Amino acid sequence: MNVRITPSTAADAYIVKNLYPLYLHDLSQFGGEMANEHGILEPDAASTLAEQGEMQSIWWNKPNVLFPFIIRDGGRIAGFAFVARPPHAPESTDHTLHEFFLLHAFRGVGVGDRAACEIFDRFPGRWHLEVLVKNLRARAFWRKVLSQYTGGQYEERSTRTDAGPRQVYRFENPPRASSPFPTSPPRLE
């Protein structure tokens, strides 16, 4: 396993945008979202996947605030992650993990664990992430990863947002020389 996290650029943003509908499809089983009148899993009136992709373009237009990443394993595309800093992160946090997605073939084999830890290692400080309460697999994943990554020093609580009930995880990570998971050296390409 050779997990690599690379910042996504405008030149390869199409990769994340191609994966995004799969991510929304996965989430729809927990939130009950339905396709709009054009067959797009989006509450907005996007009528094509290209229009939907344009809605995500903000991620490539705010350097040092919004950070889109592509997750690869052995050179193969495995998923993506979105990290944000204030003002796009909740109050009293330095970073939030907005989205984290792995294709099914890469789940349950350690790719997500290593990818998450490498992302956390790149951004020391106070972290916040949320998961749909009904997404039991994701909740178990984050409990396992955060327990190992923080030595059990994280906070978990339930909350209700406009988008429904969420499980919130918060922790703080100091700069560290290494993650608890063996990974390849971080590459900021």
Order of alpha helices (4+ residues) and beta strands (2+ residues): beta-alpha-alpha-beta-beta-beta-alpha-beta-alpha-beta-beta
